[in-house]
Amino acid sequence: MLPFWVRPFAKPNVERRAAAVPMSFVMATVGTPYAFLVALTVNAMLGVPARHMLFAVPATTLIGSILLLLVFGGLELVGWASGYRKARVSWTLADDDAPAALAAALTKAVQAQGFVVVWSKDHTFVATRNVHQQSVSFGTTSSERLALRIALLAPRQRTRERVLKIGLHSVCIWDTGETAQLAALARDIVNATAADQPWIAHTARWAAAQS
């Protein structure tokens, strides 16, 4: 088991967090150790006395994390203004067996689309595809080439509520058709469950959600 101070930066936990909150927050969090190293190096090069390091290094690290938050938050805002939205499908489940059935059917459907499950817990999961093609999305014409993240989550820990989100794995700085591609992919995935669990498509609620 990883030490507790390492767990927040482990890939599965980062993917889970990125599925639930804006990428700007994730980048600020993941970037904090690097900001700390940069802060330590810069303060040492500037000759900051050791007795002042206890204040100077954390302060500089905080400034670096805030800058990351502002930069990526600004990029996300531009993408949102251009019309980019994650695809979002939600369900209110009827009985105690439905969460397991929904998770199993959707896991099978997303794996058939080439996704790899990187985190799962209590009938929820996060899966990714084409992460090796990670880049800032601009001008990509095919959803098959996009680096994507898909997540089935239980918002606010409500046991009968489930939300499926599909979005870019990276930051979208301008929507060049990604929103429509994500919506089409979401329909393909939900429709693929019809053979095993026809109720999933029949009870799905469709919406375009903010990142």
Helices and strands as residue ranges (DSSP letters): G 7-9, H 11-20, H 23-30, H 32-45, H 50-81, E 86-92, H 98-112, E 116-121, E 124-129, G 131-133, G 143-145, E 148-153, G 155-157, E 161-168, H 178-191, H 198-203, E 205-209
